[in-house]
């Protein structure tokens, strides 16, 4: 029975493996059995039980480093980072030649953005096993995060040489190329994301994948979305270019985003917007939204036109009445709801000096922000966008003078609407904002404020404060 569990685990059939595990859990289990069950529980996101079985394995063999390594992996997933680090170090003290443990510890330090510690551990891993291509890829990405681009490319290329099927190294290389505006080559490498994350490759019962070579004249093509809402807003503009191929376009969006693209469907000549729960009309071809720049041969000369490209059906009179202030109305967003939250978000306290300016009215663009405890005069709204995604937020933004935001979907929405936006970026920001400069081709209404050091938000907020004083009729109270 245990051999069957291992075979299912190797086939990535974790739910089936877990069902068999339930039959043997009450038995006396040995060290290896406890570890594999812990790993299965982790794969199905039953993290508490994964930790429990890993702890039993450690108790069973307290001098076996693999138990501590497994327990650390589980603790990392539960965001118990300090405990995870302690258990990785216990594994290393028992056996300092386990290169995989150094790699795992490096990944944890990368996750919590202790990049120098990550580098130390990835290098220790490579000292023990120079051919471990995954550590080369991981080390390259840490150098990318530190903006050491030459070193990053060096390690990505080593990883690719060691393993031509290391698609993650190739995908990471695309981020450098795109960040430096080398779009012809960058979009090509960006396609490797699909090999890194197979879930991005949707399957349909009919139609063929469009490779960019097939003639779309009078053909029907489905464009499906992937990744976050910001990506969907940014890349949707390429549908306008696709429509010039004289094809019928079906745009499949997330279940709650149809409202946002209602008027966009008119200017982009989309035949039908479909949410993921609706039945899809038959089509000839399909492709991912984020593959359009590559398939349409977009480069740095024609990458991202036009803007604005998001329009709401009508400007809600309700919000124009609520926001009928003679003050400078500034919408704010401090928190990124993404895997990059640590590096993109900042504390509301940084707005203190802006809040104290005369003729300023701050408006929270976040759901359930609860900022009134800190800034009593800030405007917050309950049940924001309770019917349709961004239905209220788009109307609010249209009635504002300015938006100040971190790098998140709210910023993309403001940019898509053509609203003046001051975007705060950490020292290392996303590839789409380029390496330097205060402007971006993505959204002409943006001004970028870049931190000089990682998480040095005060520097950027001081710059924004001076910008407001210089360009608007505001002064200190």
C-alpha positions in Angstrom: 0.0 0.0 0.0 2.8 2.4 0.8 4.5 1.7 -2.6 1.2 2.7 -4.2 1.3 6.0 -2.2 4.8 6.7 -3.4 3.9 6.0 -7.0 0.9 8.3 -6.9 3.1 11.0 -5.3 5.6 10.7 -8.1 2.7 11.1 -10.6 1.6 14.3 -8.8 -1.7 12.6 -7.9 -1.7 14.0 -4.4 -5.4 13.8 -3.6 -5.5 10.1 -4.6 -2.3 9.5 -2.5 -3.9 11.3 0.4 -7.0 9.1 0.3 -4.8 6.0 0.7 -2.9 7.7 3.5 -6.1 8.0 5.5 -6.2 4.2 5.6 -2.8 3.8 7.2 -2.5 6.9 9.4 -3.6 5.1 12.5 -0.9 2.4 12.1 2.6 2.7 13.6 4.5 4.6 10.8 8.2 4.6 10.3 10.4 7.7 9.5 10.1 7.5 5.7 6.3 6.9 5.8 5.9 9.9 8.1 7.9 12.1 5.7 6.0 11.1 2.6 2.7 11.7 4.3 3.8 15.1 5.5 4.9 15.9 2.0 1.5 14.8 0.6 -0.4 16.9 3.2 1.7 19.9 2.2 0.8 19.4 -1.5 -2.9 19.4 -0.7 -2.4 22.5 1.5 -3.3 20.7 4.8 -0.3 22.5 6.4 -1.1 21.9 10.0 -1.2 18.1 9.5 1.9 18.4 7.3 3.7 20.0 10.2 2.3 17.4 12.6 3.7 14.4 10.6 7.0 16.1 10.1 7.3 16.6 13.8 6.6 12.9 14.4 9.3 12.0 11.9 11.8 14.3 13.8 10.8 12.7 17.1 11.2 9.2 15.5 14.8 10.0 14.3 16.1 13.1 16.0 19.5 12.8 14.4 18.2 12.5 10.9 18.7 15.9 9.0 16.0 15.0 6.5 13.3 15.3 9.1 14.3 18.8 10.1 14.5 19.8 6.4 11.0 18.5 5.8 9.7 20.2 8.9 11.3 23.5 7.9 9.6 23.3 4.5 6.3 22.9 6.2 6.9 25.7 8.6 7.9 28.0 5.7 4.5 27.4 4.1 2.8 28.3 7.4 4.8 31.5 7.4 6.6 30.5 10.6 9.9 31.7 9.1 12.0 31.9 12.2 11.1 28.4 13.2 11.8 27.2 9.7 15.3 28.8 9.7 16.1 27.1 13.0 15.1 23.7 11.6 17.1 24.2 8.5 20.1 25.0 10.6 19.5 21.9 12.8 19.7 19.8 9.6 22.9 21.6 8.6 24.5 21.0 12.0 23.8 17.3 11.7 25.1 17.1 8.1 26.7 20.1 6.5 27.1 18.3 3.2 23.4 18.3 2.2 23.5 20.9 -0.6 19.7 20.8 -1.0 19.2 22.1 2.5 21.3 25.2 1.7 19.3 25.7 -1.4 16.0 25.5 0.6 17.3 27.9 3.2 18.3 30.3 0.5 14.8 30.1 -1.0 13.4 31.0 2.4 15.7 34.0 2.8 14.7 35.1 -0.7 11.1 34.9 0.2 11.5 37.1 3.3 13.8 39.4 1.3 17.0 38.8 3.2 18.8 38.7 -0.1 22.4 38.7 1.3 21.6 35.7 3.4 20.0 34.0 0.4 23.2 34.5 -1.6 25.4 33.0 1.1 23.3 29.8 1.2 22.9 29.4 -2.6 26.7 29.7 -2.9 27.3 27.1 -0.2 24.9 24.9 -2.1 27.0 25.4 -5.3 30.3 24.8 -3.5 29.0 21.4 -2.6 27.4 20.7 -6.0 28.4 23.1 -8.8 26.1 21.2 -11.2 22.9 21.9 -9.2 21.3 24.1 -11.8 18.4 25.1 -9.6 20.7 26.9 -7.3 22.2 28.8 -10.2 18.7 29.9 -11.2 17.8 30.9 -7.7 21.1 32.8 -7.2 20.5 34.6 -10.5 17.1 35.7 -9.4 18.5 37.1 -6.1 21.0 39.1 -8.0 18.2 40.3 -10.3 16.3 41.5 -7.2 19.5 43.3 -6.1 19.7 44.9 -9.6 23.0 43.2 -10.3 21.8 42.4 -13.8 25.1 41.1 -15.3 25.5 38.6 -12.5 21.9 37.6 -12.8 22.3 36.9 -16.5 25.5 35.0 -15.8 23.8 32.6 -13.5 20.7 32.2 -15.6 22.9 31.3 -18.6 24.9 28.7 -16.5 21.6 27.1 -15.4 20.4 26.9 -19.0 23.8 25.4 -20.1 23.6 22.8 -17.3 20.0 22.0 -18.1 18.5 23.3 -21.4 15.1 22.4 -19.9 15.5 24.8 -17.0 12.7 27.0 -18.2 12.6 29.1 -15.1 16.1 30.4 -15.9 14.9 31.4 -19.4 11.7 33.0 -18.0 13.7 35.0 -15.5 16.0 36.1 -18.3 13.0 37.5 -20.0 12.3 39.8 -17.1 15.8 41.4 -17.5 15.3 41.8 -21.3 11.9 43.4 -20.8 13.0 45.6 -18.0 15.7 47.0 -20.3 13.3 47.5 -23.2 14.6 44.7 -25.3 11.1 43.6 -26.3 11.8 41.6 -29.4 13.9 39.1 -27.5 12.1 39.6 -24.2 8.6 38.6 -25.3 10.1 35.5 -26.9 11.7 34.4 -23.6 8.5 35.5 -21.7 6.7 32.6 -23.3 8.7 30.2 -21.1 6.4 31.2 -18.3 3.9 28.6 -19.7 6.4 25.8 -19.3 7.3 26.9 -15.7 3.6 27.2 -14.7 1.5 24.6 -16.7 -1.7 25.9 -15.2 -1.3 29.0 -17.5 -2.0 26.7 -20.4 -5.7 26.4 -20.6 -7.2 23.5 -22.5 -10.4 23.7 -24.6 -12.4 20.9 -26.3 -12.2 22.6 -29.7 -10.1 25.1 -31.5 -6.3 25.3 -32.0 -3.6 27.3 -30.3 -2.8 30.4 -32.4 0.9 30.6 -33.1 0.8 34.0 -34.8 1.4 32.3 -38.2 -2.2 31.4 -39.0 -4.3 33.8 -41.0 -7.1 35.1 -38.8 -9.1 36.8 -41.5 -12.8 36.2 -40.6 -11.8 33.5 -38.1 -13.0 33.3 -34.5 -10.3 33.5 -31.8 -10.7 33.2 -28.0 -8.4 35.3 -25.8 -8.2 33.9 -22.3 -6.6 35.7 -19.3 -3.9 34.6 -16.8 -2.2 36.1 -13.8 -3.4 39.2 -11.9 -5.9 41.9 -12.5 -3.2 44.4 -13.2 -1.8 42.2 -15.9 -5.2 41.9 -17.5 -5.7 45.6 -17.5 -2.3 46.3 -18.9 -2.3 43.6 -21.6 -5.9 44.1 -22.7 -4.8 46.9 -25.0 -3.2 44.4 -27.4 -6.7 43.2 -28.3 -7.1 46.4 -30.2 -4.1 45.5 -32.3 -5.5 42.0 -32.7 -8.8 43.3 -34.0 -6.9 44.9 -37.0 -6.4 41.3 -38.3 -10.2 41.4 -39.2 -11.1 38.5 -36.9 -13.9 37.8 -34.5 -12.7 38.1 -30.9 -14.1 36.4 -27.8 -12.5 37.8 -24.7 -12.8 35.4 -21.7 -12.3 37.3 -18.4 -12.6 36.5 -14.7 -16.1 36.1 -13.4 -16.3 39.6 -11.9 -14.5 41.6 -14.5 -17.1 41.9 -17.3 -18.3 45.3 -16.2 -14.8 46.7 -16.4 -14.4 45.8 -20.1 -18.0 46.7 -21.3 -17.0 49.9 -23.2 -13.6 48.6 -24.0 -15.3 45.9 -26.1 -16.6 48.6 -28.4 -13.3 50.3 -29.2 -11.5 47.0 -29.5 -14.2 45.4 -31.7 -14.6 42.4 -29.4 -17.5 40.3 -30.5 -18.3 39.0 -27.0 -16.9 39.2 -23.5 -17.4 36.0 -21.6 -16.7 35.2 -18.0 -15.2 31.9 -16.9 -18.5 30.4 -15.9 -20.3 31.1 -19.2 -20.5 28.7 -22.1 -18.0 29.6 -24.8 -19.1 29.9 -28.4 -17.2 27.7 -30.8 -14.0 29.3 -32.1 -11.2 28.5 -34.5 -8.2 29.5 -32.4 -7.3 30.5 -28.9 -4.3 32.1 -27.1 -3.4 33.8 -23.8 -3.8 37.5 -23.4 -0.2 37.8 -22.2 1.1 36.1 -25.3 -0.3 38.8 -27.7 2.8 41.1 -27.6 4.9 38.2 -28.7 2.5 36.9 -31.3 1.9 40.4 -32.7 5.6 41.2 -32.9 5.5 44.1 -30.5 8.7 45.9 -29.8 9.9 49.1 -28.1 8.5 51.2 -30.9 4.9 50.1 -30.8 4.7 48.2 -27.5 1.7 49.8 -25.7 -0.7 52.0 -27.6 -3.3 53.4 -27.0 -3.9 54.9 -23.6 -6.4 55.4 -21.9 -8.1 52.2 -22.9 -10.5 51.6 -20.0 -13.8 53.4 -19.9 -16.7 53.0 -17.6 -20.2 52.9 -19.2 -21.3 56.1 -17.4 -19.9 58.3 -14.7 -22.0 57.6 -11.7 -23.8 60.7 -10.4 -23.8 59.2 -6.9 -20.0 59.4 -6.6 -19.7 62.9 -8.2 -22.1 64.1 -5.4 -20.3 62.3 -2.6 -16.9 63.6 -3.8 -18.1 67.1 -4.4 -15.1 68.7 -2.6 -13.3 71.9 -3.5 -10.2 70.4 -2.1 -7.6 68.4 -4.0 -9.1 64.9 -4.0 -6.4 62.2 -3.8 -7.2 58.5 -4.0 -4.6 56.4 -2.1 -3.7 52.7 -2.1 -1.0 51.3 0.2 -1.3 47.6 -0.1 -0.6 45.2 -2.9 -2.6 42.0 -2.8 -0.1 39.8 -4.4 2.8 37.5 -3.8 5.0 40.6 -3.9 3.2 42.3 -1.1 6.4 42.6 1.1 8.3 44.5 -1.6 5.4 46.6 -2.9 3.3 47.7 0.0 4.0 50.5 2.5 2.5 51.8 5.8 -0.3 54.3 5.8 1.8 56.4 8.2 3.9 57.6 5.3 0.9 59.8 4.3 1.0 61.8 7.5 2.6 64.9 6.0 0.4 64.8 2.9 -2.7 64.4 5.1 -1.7 67.5 7.1 -1.5 69.7 3.9 -4.2 72.3 3.5 -6.9 71.8 0.8 -6.3 68.1 0.6 -8.9 65.3 0.8 -7.6 61.8 1.0 -9.8 59.0 -0.3 -9.1 55.4 0.4 -9.3 53.1 -2.6 -8.9 50.0 -0.6 -11.6 47.7 0.7 -12.0 47.6 4.5 -8.9 49.8 5.0 -9.9 51.2 8.4 -7.5 54.1 8.1 -9.9 56.5 10.0 -8.3 55.3 13.3 -5.1 57.1 12.1 -6.4 59.8 9.8 -10.0 60.7 11.0 -10.7 63.0 8.0 -9.9 60.4 5.4 -12.8 59.1 3.3 -13.5 55.4 3.4 -16.4 53.5 2.0 -18.0 50.3 3.1 -19.2 47.6 0.7 -17.0 49.0 -2.0 -17.5 47.1 -5.4 -20.0 44.7 -3.8 -21.9 44.1 -7.0 -19.3 44.3 -9.8 -15.5 44.3 -9.5 -14.2 48.0 -9.6 -17.7 49.3 -10.3 -17.5 51.8 -7.5 -13.7 52.2 -7.7 -13.7 53.3 -11.3 -16.4 55.9 -10.7 -14.5 57.2 -7.6 -11.2 57.4 -9.6 -13.0 59.3 -12.4 -14.1 61.9 -9.8 -10.6 62.3 -8.2 -7.9 64.8 -9.1 -5.0 62.4 -8.4 -4.1 58.9 -7.4 -1.1 57.9 -5.2 -0.6 54.2 -5.2 1.8 51.3 -4.7 2.3 48.9 -7.6 -1.0 47.0 -7.7 -4.2 46.6 -9.7 -5.6 50.0 -8.5 -2.6 51.7 -10.1 -3.2 49.9 -13.4 -6.9 50.8 -13.2 -6.1 54.5 -12.7 -3.6 54.3 -15.6 -6.1 52.5 -17.9 -8.6 55.3 -17.1 -6.0 58.0 -17.9 -6.0 59.4 -14.4 -3.0 61.3 -13.2 -1.2 58.8 -10.9 1.9 59.0 -8.7 3.3 55.5 -8.5 5.6 54.5 -5.6 8.1 51.9 -6.5 10.6 50.0 -4.3 14.3 50.0 -5.1 13.7 46.9 -7.2 10.4 47.1 -8.9 8.6 45.0 -11.5 10.1 44.7 -15.0 7.3 46.7 -16.6 8.4 50.0 -15.0 11.9 49.8 -16.6 15.2 50.4 -14.9 15.1 54.1 -14.3 13.2 57.3 -15.1 10.1 59.0 -13.9 7.9 58.2 -16.9 6.5 55.0 -18.4 5.3 54.3 -21.9 2.7 52.0 -20.3 0.6 54.9 -18.9 1.4 58.5 -20.0 -0.6 59.8 -17.0 1.9 58.2 -14.6 4.9 59.7 -12.7 7.2 57.2 -11.1 8.8 57.7 -7.7 11.6 55.2 -7.1 13.1 54.3 -3.7 16.9 54.8 -3.5 17.1 51.8 -1.2 14.9 48.8 -0.5 11.9 49.9 1.6 13.2 53.5 1.9 9.6 54.8 1.4 10.2 58.1 3.2 12.5 59.2 0.5 9.8 58.7 -2.2 7.1 60.3 0.0 9.3 63.3 0.6 9.6 63.7 -3.2 5.8 63.4 -3.6 5.2 66.0 -0.9 7.4 68.4 -2.8 5.7 67.5 -6.0 2.3 68.3 -4.5 3.5 71.7 -3.1 5.0 72.6 -6.4 2.2 71.6 -8.7 -1.0 72.1 -6.6 -2.4 74.8 -4.4 -1.5 73.0 -1.1 0.5 74.1 1.9 1.3 72.9 5.4 -1.4 73.6 8.0 
